[in-house]
Amino acid sequence: MAKQKKTSLLDELKALLQKDKRFTAEGQLLKNVIVEHALKLDKDLIKRLLSKKQIKEHFFCDIDGVLVFDKDRFITFVDNKQFLPDSYTAFKNKIGLTLDGKDDYIKERKDVVLVWPYKDCVLEGGQTKEDQKRDEIFWNETLAPDKIDRLTEPKVLTNFKRFDKDGEHKASEVKTEDNLIIKGNNLLALHSLKKRFAGKIKLIYIDPPFNTGNDDFHYNDSFNNSAWLVFMKNRLEVAKSLLSEDGVIFVQCDDNEQAYLKVLMDEVFEKENFVNNIAVKMSEATGVKMSHAKLRFPKLKEYLLFYKKRNFSGFTEIDKYKHPIWDTENNTYLENFSVEQRTQLRELEEKDKNDERDVETAKNILRNVKKVSLNEKIKSLSITDCDAIQEWKFENSYRIIKTAGAQSLAKIVKAKQNIPKQDISAELSKEGILFLYFTDFNKTAKDPRFRVIFADSNIYKHPCDFWQDIKTSGAIANEGGVKLEKGKKPEQLLYRIIAMITKSNDIVLDYHLGSGTTAAVAHKMGRQYIGIEQLDYGKNDSIVRLKNVIKGDTTGISKLVNWQGGGDFVYCELLKWNEAYIDKIQRAKTKADLAKIWAVMKEKAHISYKINLKEFDKNAAEFEQLSFEDQQKFLLGVLDKNQLYVNYCDIDDTDYKVGEEDKKLNKLFYRR
């Protein structure tokens, strides 16, 4: 009898895994799902592997009588090109486009330092919906630490333009105080900014992709979250180096990643530098979302994770908002009291500690003030329209007051020998804080309502860590003359952040610029800004928006800051090299298009050192047989991802043909 041929390890493993329905779809093994369960040390998978002697001997080792699963070896085997071969991988192996040893399996091992170096190109702004995805296919490659050498060096900038009230011009200089818009990969642009702006940025605000599972930050359920976090970490680390010692960063996110991002930012910025997690109301409880209200509470909020670099000294100002309902306890009107007098009192109230001189100043300010009933005052004005009355109250809130009780303060006043003969007077608390009070209060009452509180200090609310007052629908869709469906942030939101943190001429950075809200608001507020974006939004691009701002855009915060137009900004781009070929490959429509691109790439592009071009030419017929998608995938794969853009150190290399004007402007930018 002929001896039965032994089943190969490869065939035996495939047959074994085919029996588990979790690992198949339409009769095909799902490599990523198998790897995912191996990473989780899935008990059923391990039991199945132990059931076959040959498989057990290969993927388990005996340590003092205990069998230990060699997870890495198993994943390496499963991810081998022979495990699930196809025409593309067969061709790849033949011409040599494969990584060495374990580096082929970086994603699965989760030891990635740099992920997706050249852009989250599928996502637009803060999009979160499936129907907002762009048409292009997402191509990318993972680089391991030892593969990153020249990638993060400063890049050559090109296509410099200055935009001002007279339109667009070729830039002839780059000044220290210039506003900048940089087109290109944000990670590489951030590294380029380090040479000039390290330690100089006061405020960073970003609204990154939210990683909802409906976007292309998606391998599978296990890798999706970790890959997004690595994408964020790479950028946050370099962003931190750009912040001044008293600088801060705000990162907007939603429930999908908030908890994970908080932990990541605790690591990057250090836990003790966490300031707030602010909830921001971003939508109304109406529309389609309410149709799911029986299954879950509708989502109305997003978050702002707020961290300082190190020595944040406090808010520049607080952007308070007007409470829409008048507090009826504000029922006393002050005659003979002006805006100027209220300003003087407010300055005294805002001191950390007061003294007797402040008390005397306050008494003198209030000497001739008379209190009357608010209702009587309104009657004397003959105002009958309810809306008009409400508007008048808010306009005069600086001289309308209410009273409150305070036993400790009442004891201080009762103990005084002489109370001034005026309607309202002033005194110091035990802590040395100025307070105002009615002089005719009931001195026999245990807790008299006698302390004066001005309406303008209590009808305007501190936003605290729940921002529910900023309008996020309606008119904001057209702010700046540009649109970005479901991803655009209101100018009022950025106004609040910039007003609280910065002063005139401080530098603001947004490296997920999108439609340009951050830059537009900073421009109107007189702050220097830097915006980075790779995608071109056409008529809704940040450049279009900023041109509208310079012309005197009347939307958004324009009325609030009395914006009249003016100012300028400089636009430039990272000089593409291999990135330019990536763009062409992605835009190609036919195999003939790809053939033309490949002919040029062989002559001029930086091809991976793993590719033997002579070997490719020998197998060109097999390449022709590949599908359009596989040809496209191959051409993207052969490009050296360290050479996406031209490095500044190569600016004089004649191969890159950098013009003399660009050389001059780059030297000005990098201060060389």
For each residue, the residues with C-beta under 8 A, 3 or more apart:
1:
2:
3:
4:
5:
6:
7: 11 12 15 54
8: 11 12
9: 12 13 54 55 58
10: 13 14 82 83
11: 7 8 14 15
12: 7 8 9 15 16 52 54 55
13: 9 10 16 17 55 77 78
14: 10 11 17 18 29 83
15: 7 11 12 18 19
16: 12 13 19 48 49 51 52 55
17: 13 14 20 23 24 29 34 48
18: 14 15 23 24 29
19: 15 16 48
20: 17 23 24 44 45 48
21: 24
22: 33 37
23: 17 18 20 29 30 33 34 37
24: 17 18 20 21 27 28 29 30
25: 28 30
26:
27: 24
28: 24 25 84
29: 14 17 18 23 24 34 84
30: 23 24 25 33 34
31: 34 35 78 79 83 84
32: 35 36 219 220 223
33: 22 23 30 36 37 220
34: 17 23 29 30 31 37 38 45 78
35: 31 32 38 39 75 78 79 108
36: 32 33 39 40 220 221 222 223
37: 22 23 33 34 40 42 45
38: 34 35 41 42 45 71 74 75 78
39: 35 36 71 75 108 110 222
40: 36 37 222
41: 38 46 69 71
42: 37 38 45 46
43: 46 47
44: 20 47 48
45: 20 34 37 38 42 48 49
46: 41 42 43 49 50 69
47: 43 44 50 51
48: 16 17 19 20 44 45 51
49: 16 45 46 52 55 56 59 60 69 74
50: 46 47 55 56 60 67
51: 16 47 48 55 56
52: 12 16 49 55 56
53: 56 57
54: 7 9 12 57 58
55: 9 12 13 16 49 50 51 52 58 59
56: 49 50 51 52 53 59 60 67
57: 53 54 60
58: 9 54 55 73 77
59: 49 55 56 69 70 73 74 77
60: 49 50 56 57 67 68 69 70
61: 67 68 70
62: 65 66 67 68
63: 66 68
64:
65: 62
66: 62 63
67: 50 56 60 61 62
68: 60 61 62 63
69: 41 46 49 59 60 74
70: 59 60 61 73 74
71: 38 39 41 74 75
72: 75 76 102 109
73: 58 59 70 76 77
74: 38 49 59 69 70 71 77 78
75: 35 38 39 71 72 78 79 105 108 109
76: 72 73 79 80 102 104 105
77: 13 58 59 73 74 80 83
78: 13 31 34 35 38 74 75 83
79: 31 35 75 76 83 104 105 108
80: 76 77 83
81: 84 85 89 90 92 93 98
82: 10 85
83: 10 14 31 77 78 79 80
84: 28 29 31 81 89
85: 81 82 89 90
86: 89 90
87: 90 91 625 626 627 630
88: 91 92 626 627 630 633 634
89: 81 84 85 86 92 93
90: 81 85 86 87 93 94
91: 87 88 94 95 619 622 623 626 630 634
92: 81 88 89 95 97 98 634 637
93: 81 89 90 96 97 98
94: 90 91 615 619 622
95: 91 92 611 612 615 616 619
96: 93 610 611 612 615
97: 92 93 608 610 611 634 637 638
98: 81 92 93 104 610
99: 103 104 610
100: 103 104
101: 104
102: 72 76 105 106 109
103: 99 100 106 144 147
104: 76 79 98 99 100 101
105: 75 76 79 102 108 109
106: 102 103 109 111 112 142 144
107: 110 112 142 219 223 227
108: 35 39 75 79 105 223
109: 72 75 102 105 106
110: 39 107 223 226
111: 106 144
112: 106 107 115 142 144 227 230
113: 143 144 145 148 230 234
114: 117 142 143 145 148 151 230 234
115: 112 142 143 227 230 231 234
116: 119 120 140 142 227 231
117: 114 140 143 151 185 187 188 641 644
118: 121 140 185 188 579 582 641 644
119: 116 185 186 534 535
120: 116 123 209 216 217 231
121: 118 134 136 138 534 535
122: 133 134 136 138 215 216
123: 120 127 134 209 215 216 217
124: 127 132 134 484 487 514 535 537
125: 207 484 487 488 512 514 515
126: 207 208 209 210 252 486 487 488 489 514
127: 123 124 132 133 209 210 215 485 486 487
128: 132 210 212 214 215 254 486 487
129: 132 214 486
130: 133 214
131:
132: 124 127 128 129 485 486 487
133: 122 127 130 214 215 216
134: 121 122 123 124
135:
136: 121 122 586
137: 586 629 632
138: 121 122 216
139: 582 585 586 632 633 636
140: 116 117 118
141: 636 637 641
142: 106 107 112 114 115 116
143: 113 114 115 117 147 148 151 641 642
144: 103 106 111 112 113 147 148
145: 113 114 148
146:
147: 103 143 144 641 642
148: 113 114 143 144 145 151 152 642
149: 642
150: 153 642 643 647
151: 114 117 143 148 188 641 642 644
152: 148 187 188 191 238
153: 150 191 647 648 649
154: 191 192 194 195 647 648 649 670
155: 184 188 189 192 574 575 645 646 647 648
156: 574 575 645 646 647 648 650 651 656 658 662 666
157: 160 182 192 572 573 574 575 662 665 666 669
158: 572 573 574 575 658 662
159: 571 572 573
160: 157 170 171 174 570 571 572 661 662 665
161: 168 169 170 171 570 571 572
162: 168 169 170 171 172 568 569 570 571
163: 167 168 169 543 546 547 550 568 569 570 571
164: 167 169 550 567 568
165: 550 551 565 566 568
166: 169
167: 163 164
168: 161 162 163
169: 161 162 163 164 166
170: 160 161 162 661
171: 160 161 162 174 570 572 665
172: 162
173: 665 668
174: 160 171 178 570 665 668 669
175: 178
176:
177: 505 528
178: 174 175 528 568 569 570
179: 519 522 523 528 529 530 567 568 569 570
180: 529 530 531 569 570 571 572
181: 513 519 530 531 532 533 542 543 546 569 570 571 572
182: 157 189 192 530 531 532 533 572 573 574
183: 533 534 536 571 572 573 574
184: 155 188 189 532 534 573 574 576 579 645
185: 117 118 119 188 189 534 574 579 644 645
186: 119 189 190 235 511 512 532 533 534
187: 117 152 190 191 234 235 238
188: 117 118 151 152 155 184 185 191 192 574 644 645
189: 155 182 184 185 186 192 193 511 532 574
190: 186 187 193 194 235 238 239 242 511 532
191: 152 153 154 187 188 194 238
192: 154 155 157 182 188 189 195 574 648
193: 189 190 196 197 198 242 509 530
194: 154 190 191 197 198 238 241 242
195: 154 192 198 670 671
196: 193 669 670 671
197: 193 194 200 201 242 507 509 530
198: 193 194 195 241 242
199: 241 242 243 244 245
200: 197 242 244 507
201: 197 204 242 243 244 247 507 508 509 530
202: 243 244 246 247 248 501 502 506 507 508
203: 247 248 249 250 497 498 501 502 506 507 508 509
204: 201 239 242 243 247 248 249 250 508 509 510 511
205: 249 250 251 252 494 497 498 508 509 510 518
206: 239 249 250 251 252 510 511 512
207: 125 126 252 487 489 510 512 514
208: 126 232 251 252 253 512
209: 120 123 126 127 215 217 228 512
210: 126 127 128 215 253 254 256 257
211: 215 217 224 225 228 256 257
212: 128 215 254 256
213: 218 224 256
214: 128 129 130 133
215: 122 123 127 128 133 209 210 211 212 218
216: 120 122 123 133 138
217: 120 123 209 211 224 227 228 231
218: 213 215 224
219: 32 107 222 223 224 227
220: 32 33 36 223 224
221: 36 224
222: 36 39 40 219 225 226
223: 32 36 107 108 110 219 220 226 227
224: 211 213 217 218 219 220 221 227 228
225: 211 222 228 229 257 260
226: 110 222 223 229 230
227: 107 112 115 116 217 219 223 224 230 231
228: 209 211 217 224 225 231 232 257
229: 225 226 232 233 257 260 261 264
230: 112 113 114 115 226 227 233 234
231: 115 116 120 217 227 228 234 235
232: 208 228 229 235 236 261 264
233: 229 230 236 237 264 267 268
234: 113 114 115 187 230 231 237 238
235: 186 187 190 231 232 238 239 511
236: 232 233 239 240 249 251 264 265 268 269
237: 233 234 240 241 268
238: 152 187 190 191 194 234 235 241 242
239: 190 204 206 235 236 242 243 249 509 511
240: 236 237 243 249 268 269 309
241: 194 198 199 237 238
242: 190 193 194 197 198 199 200 201 204 238 239 509
243: 199 201 202 204 239 240 247 248 249 309
244: 199 200 201 202 247 309
245: 199 309 310 311
246: 202 308 309 310 311 312 313
247: 201 202 203 204 243 244 308 309 312
248: 202 203 204 243 275 306 307 308 309 312 501
249: 203 204 205 206 236 239 240 243 269 306 307 309
250: 203 204 205 206 304 305 306 497
251: 205 206 208 236 261 265 304 305
252: 126 205 206 207 208 280 302 303 304 489
253: 208 210 256 257 258 261 302 303 305
254: 128 210 212 257 258 299 301 302 303
255: 258 299
256: 210 211 212 213 253
257: 210 211 225 228 229 253 254 260 261
258: 253 254 255 261 262 277 303 305
259: 262 263
260: 225 229 257 263 264
261: 229 232 251 253 257 258 264 265 305
262: 258 259 265 266 274 277 305
263: 259 260 266 267
264: 229 232 233 236 260 261 267 268
265: 236 251 261 262 268 269 274 305 307
266: 262 263 269 270 271 274
267: 233 263 264 270
268: 233 236 237 240 264 265
269: 236 240 249 265 266 273 274 307 308 309
270: 266 267 273
271: 266 274
272:
273: 269 270 307 308 309 310
274: 262 265 266 269 271 277 305 306 307
275: 248 306 307 308 312
276: 304 306 465
277: 258 262 274 303 304 305 306 465
278: 303 304 306 465 466 467
279: 301 302 303 465 466 467
280: 252 301 302 303 304 467 470 493
281: 300 301 466 467 468 469 470 472
282: 300 301 302 472
283: 289 299 300 472 473
284: 287 300 473
285: 289 290 298 300
286: 289 290
287: 284 290
288: 291
289: 283 285 286 292 293 298 299
290: 285 286 287 293 298
291: 288
292: 289 295 296 298
293: 289 290 296 297 298
294:
295: 292
296: 292 293
297: 293
298: 285 289 290 292 293
299: 254 255 283 289
300: 281 282 283 284 285
301: 254 279 280 281 282
302: 252 253 254 279 280 282
303: 252 253 254 258 277 278 279 280
304: 250 251 252 276 277 278 280 467 497
305: 250 251 253 258 261 262 265 274 277
306: 248 249 250 274 275 276 277 278
307: 248 249 265 269 273 274 275
308: 246 247 248 269 273 275 311 312
309: 240 243 244 245 246 247 248 249 269 273 312
310: 245 246 273
311: 245 246 308
312: 246 247 248 275 308 309
313: 246
314:
315: 318 500 501
316: 499 500 501 502 503
317: 499 500
318: 315 462 463 500
319: 463 495 496 499 500
320: 460 461 462 463
321: 460 461 463 469
322: 394 459 460 461
323: 327 459 460 461
324:
325:
326: 330 390 393 394 459
327: 323 330 402 455 458 459
328: 331
329: 402
330: 326 327 374 393 397 400 401 402 455 458 459
331: 328 373 374 375 400 402
332: 371 372 373 374 400 401 402 403
333: 371 372 373 374 377 396 399 400
334: 337 369 370 371 372 399 400 401 424
335: 369 370 371 372
336: 368 369 370
337: 334 341 342 366 369 399
338: 341 342 399
339: 342 343 398
340: 343 344
341: 337 338 344 345 365 366 369
342: 337 338 339 345 346 398 399 454 456
343: 339 340 346 347
344: 340 341 347 348 361 365
345: 341 342 348 349 362 365 366 436
346: 342 343 349 350
347: 343 344 350 351
348: 344 345 351 354 358 361 362 434
349: 345 346 434
350: 346 347
351: 347 348 354 358 434
352:
353: 431 432 433
354: 348 351 358 359 428 432 433 434
355: 358 359 428 432
356: 359 360 428
357: 360 361
358: 348 351 354 355 361 362 426 428 434
359: 354 355 356 362 363 426 427 428 434
360: 356 357 363 364
361: 344 348 357 358 364 365
362: 345 348 358 359 365 366 425 426 434 436
363: 359 360 366 367 420 422 425 426
364: 360 361 367
365: 341 344 345 361 362
366: 337 341 345 362 363 369 422 423 424 425 426 436
367: 363 364 422
368: 336 422
369: 334 335 336 337 341 366 422 423 424
370: 334 335 336 423
371: 332 333 334 335 401 423 424 438
372: 332 333 334 335 376 377
373: 331 332 333 376 377
374: 330 331 332 333 377 378 393 400
375: 331 378 379
376: 372 373 379 380
377: 333 372 373 374 380 381
378: 374 375 381 383 389 392
379: 375 376 382
380: 376 377
381: 377 378 392
382: 379
383: 378 388 389 392
384: 388 389
385: 388 389
386: 389 390
387: 390 391
388: 383 384 385 391 392
389: 378 383 384 385 386 392 393
390: 326 386 387 393 394
391: 387 388 394 395
392: 378 381 383 388 389 395 396
393: 326 330 374 389 390 396 397 400 455
394: 322 326 390 391 397 459
395: 391 392
396: 333 392 393 399 400
397: 330 393 394 400 454 455 456 459
398: 339 342 454 455 456
399: 333 334 337 338 342 396 454
400: 330 331 332 333 334 374 393 396 397 454 455 456
401: 330 332 334 371 452 453 454 455
402: 327 329 330 331 332 453 455 458
403: 332 438 449 450 451 452 453
404: 449 451 453
405: 410 447 448 449 450 451
406: 409 410 435 447 450 451
407: 410 411 446 447
408: 411 412 429 430
409: 406 412 413 427 429 435 437 450 451
410: 405 406 407 413 414 441 447 448 450
411: 407 408 414 415
412: 408 409 415 416 427 428 429 430
413: 409 410 416 419 427 437 441 450
414: 410 411 443
415: 411 412
416: 412 413 419 427
417:
418:
419: 413 416 425 439
420: 363 425 439
421: 439
422: 363 366 367 368 369 425 439
423: 366 369 370 371 438 439 440
424: 334 366 369 371 436 437 438 439 452
425: 362 363 366 419 420 422 436 437 439
426: 358 359 362 363 366 434 435 436 437
427: 359 409 412 413 416 434 435 437
428: 354 355 356 358 359 412 432 433 434 435
429: 408 409 412 432 433 434 435
430: 408 412
431: 353
432: 353 354 355 428 429
433: 353 354 428 429
434: 348 349 351 354 358 359 362 426 427 428 429
435: 406 409 426 427 428 429 451 452
436: 345 362 366 424 425 426 451 452
437: 409 413 424 425 426 427 441 450 451 452
438: 371 403 423 424 441 450 452
439: 419 420 421 422 423 424 425
440: 423
441: 410 413 437 438 445 448 449 450
442: 445 448 450
443: 414 448
444:
445: 441 442 448
446: 407
447: 405 406 407 410
448: 405 410 441 442 443 445
449: 403 404 405 441
450: 403 405 406 409 410 413 437 438 441 442
451: 403 404 405 406 409 435 436 437
452: 401 403 424 435 436 437 438
453: 401 402 403 404 457 458
454: 342 397 398 399 400 401 457 458
455: 327 330 393 397 398 400 401 402 458 459
456: 342 397 398 400 459 460
457: 453 454 460
458: 327 330 402 453 454 455
459: 322 323 326 327 330 394 397 455 456
460: 320 321 322 323 456 457
461: 320 321 322 323 469
462: 318 320
463: 318 319 320 321 466 467 469 496
464:
465: 276 277 278 279
466: 278 279 281 463
467: 278 279 280 281 304 463 470 493 496
468: 281
469: 281 321 461 463
470: 280 281 467 490 492 493 496
471: 474 475 476 490 492
472: 281 282 283 476 490 493
473: 283 284 476 477
474: 471 477
475: 471 478 479 555
476: 471 472 473 479 488 490 491 556
477: 473 474 483 488
478: 475 481 483 555
479: 475 476 482 488 490 491 517 520 555 556
480: 491 515 516 517 520 545 548 549 553 555 556
481: 478 544 545 548 553 555
482: 479 488 515 516 537 539 540 541 542 544 545 548
483: 477 478 488 515 540
484: 124 125 487 488 514 515 537 540
485: 127 132 488
486: 126 127 128 129 132
487: 124 125 126 127 128 132 207 484 514 515
488: 125 126 476 477 479 482 483 484 485 514 515 517
489: 126 207 252 493 494 517
490: 470 471 472 476 479 493 494 517 556
491: 476 479 480 494 495 517 520 521 555 556 557
492: 470 471 495 496 556 557
493: 280 467 470 472 489 490 496 497 517
494: 205 489 490 491 497 498 517 518 521 522
495: 319 491 492 498 499 521 525 557 560 561
496: 319 463 467 470 492 493 499 500
497: 203 205 250 304 493 494 500 501
498: 203 205 494 495 501 502 508 521 522 525 527
499: 316 317 319 495 496 502 525
500: 315 316 317 318 319 496 497
501: 202 203 248 315 316 497 498 506
502: 202 203 316 498 499 506 508 525 527
503: 316 506
504: 525 526 527
505: 177 526 527 528
506: 202 203 501 502 503 527 528
507: 197 200 201 202 203 527 528 529 530
508: 201 202 203 204 205 498 502 518 522 527 528 529 530
509: 193 197 201 203 204 205 239 242 529 530 531 532
510: 204 205 206 207 513 518 519 529 530 531 532
511: 186 189 190 204 206 235 239 531 532
512: 125 186 206 207 208 209 532 533
513: 181 510 516 518 519 531 532 533 542
514: 124 125 126 207 484 487 488 517 533 537 542
515: 125 480 482 483 484 487 488 537 540 541 542 545
516: 480 482 513 519 520 531 541 542 543 545 546
517: 479 480 488 489 490 491 493 494 514 520 521
518: 205 494 508 510 513 521 522 529 531
519: 179 181 510 513 516 522 523 529 531 542 545 546 569
520: 479 480 491 516 517 523 524 542 545 546 549 553 556
521: 491 494 495 498 517 518 524 525 556 557
522: 179 494 498 508 518 519 525 527 528 529
523: 179 519 520 527 529 546 549 550 567 569
524: 520 521 549 553 556 557 558 561 563
525: 495 498 499 502 504 521 522 557 561
526: 504 505
527: 498 502 504 505 506 507 508 522 523
528: 177 178 179 505 506 507 508 522
529: 179 180 507 508 509 510 518 519 522 523 569
530: 179 180 181 182 193 197 201 507 508 509 510
531: 180 181 182 509 510 511 513 516 518 519 542
532: 181 182 184 186 189 190 509 510 511 512 513
533: 181 182 183 186 512 513 514 542
534: 119 121 183 184 185 186
535: 119 121 124
536: 183 541
537: 124 482 484 514 515 540 541 542
538: 541
539: 482 544
540: 482 483 484 515 537 544 545
541: 482 515 516 536 537 538 544 545
542: 181 482 513 514 515 516 519 520 531 533 537 545 546
543: 163 181 516 546 547 571
544: 481 482 539 540 541 547 548
545: 480 481 482 515 516 519 520 540 541 542 548 549 553
546: 163 181 516 519 520 523 542 543 549 550 569
547: 163 543 544 550 551
548: 480 481 482 544 545 551 553
549: 480 520 523 524 545 546 552 553 563 565 567
550: 163 164 165 523 546 547 565 566 567 568
551: 165 547 548 565
552: 549 558 563 564 565 566
553: 480 481 520 524 545 548 549 556 558 563 565
554: 558 559 563
555: 475 478 479 480 481 491 558
556: 476 479 480 490 491 492 520 521 524 553
557: 491 492 495 521 524 525 560 561 563
558: 524 552 553 554 555 561 562 563
559: 554 562 563
560: 495 557
561: 495 524 525 557 558
562: 558 559
563: 524 549 552 553 554 557 558 559
564: 552
565: 165 549 550 551 552 553
566: 165 550 552
567: 164 179 523 549 550
568: 162 163 164 165 178 179 550
569: 162 163 178 179 180 181 519 523 529 546
570: 160 161 162 163 171 174 178 179 180 181
571: 159 160 161 162 163 180 181 183 543
572: 157 158 159 160 161 171 180 181 182 183 665 669
573: 157 158 159 182 183 184 576
574: 155 156 157 158 182 183 184 185 188 189 192 579 645
575: 155 156 157 158 645 646 656 658 662
576: 184 573 579 580 583 644 645 646
577: 580 581 605 606 643 644 645 646 656
578: 581 582 605 606 639 640 641 643 644 645
579: 118 184 185 574 576 582 583 644 645
580: 576 577 583 584
581: 577 578 584 585 597 600 601 605 635 639
582: 118 139 578 579 585 586 636 639 644
583: 576 579 580 586 587
584: 580 581 587 588 597
585: 139 581 582 588 594 597 632 635 636
586: 136 137 139 582 583 632
587: 583 584
588: 584 585 593 594 597 632
589: 593
590: 593 594 628
591: 594 595 624 628 631
592: 595 596
593: 588 589 590 596 597
594: 585 588 590 591 597 598 628 631 632 635
595: 591 592 598 599
596: 592 593 599 600
597: 581 584 585 588 593 594 600 601 635
598: 594 595 601 602 635
599: 595 596 602 603
600: 581 596 597 603 604 605
601: 581 597 598 604 605 607 635 638 639
602: 598 599 605 607 613
603: 599 600
604: 600 601 655
605: 577 578 581 600 601 602 639
606: 577 578 639 640 642 643
607: 601 602 611 613 638 639 640
608: 97 611 637 638 639 640
609: 640
610: 96 97 98 99
611: 95 96 97 607 608 616 638
612: 95 96 615 616
613: 602 607 616 617
614: 617 618
615: 94 95 96 612 618 619
616: 95 611 612 613 619 620 623
617: 613 614 620
618: 614 615
619: 91 94 95 615 616 622 623
620: 616 617 623 624
621: 624 625
622: 91 94 619 625 626
623: 91 616 619 620 626 631 634
624: 591 620 621
625: 87 621 622
626: 87 88 91 622 623 630 631 634
627: 87 88 630 631
628: 590 591 594 631 632
629: 137 632 633
630: 87 88 91 626 627 633 634
631: 591 594 623 626 627 628 634 635
632: 137 139 585 586 588 594 628 629 635 636
633: 88 139 629 630 636 637
634: 88 91 92 97 623 626 630 631 637 638
635: 581 585 594 597 598 601 631 632 638 639
636: 139 141 582 585 632 633 639
637: 92 97 141 608 633 634
638: 97 601 607 608 611 634 635
639: 578 581 582 601 605 606 607 608 635 636 643 644
640: 578 606 607 608 609 643
641: 117 118 141 143 147 151 578 644
642: 143 147 148 149 150 151 606
643: 150 577 578 606 639 640
644: 117 118 151 185 188 576 577 578 579 582 639 641
645: 155 156 184 185 188 574 575 576 577 578 579
646: 155 156 575 576 577 650 651 656 658
647: 150 153 154 155 156 650 651
648: 153 154 155 156 192 651 666 670
649: 153 154
650: 156 646 647 653 656
651: 156 646 647 648 656 658 663 666
652: 658 663
653: 650 656
654: 657
655: 604
656: 156 575 577 646 650 651 653
657: 654
658: 156 158 575 646 651 652 662 663 666
659: 662 663
660: 663 664
661: 160 170 664 665
662: 156 157 158 160 575 658 659 665 666
663: 651 652 658 659 660 666 667
664: 660 661 667 668
665: 157 160 171 173 174 572 661 662 668 669
666: 156 157 648 651 658 662 663 669 670 672
667: 663 664 670 671 672
668: 173 174 664 665 671
669: 157 174 196 572 665 666
670: 154 195 196 648 666 667
671: 195 196 667 668
672: 666 667
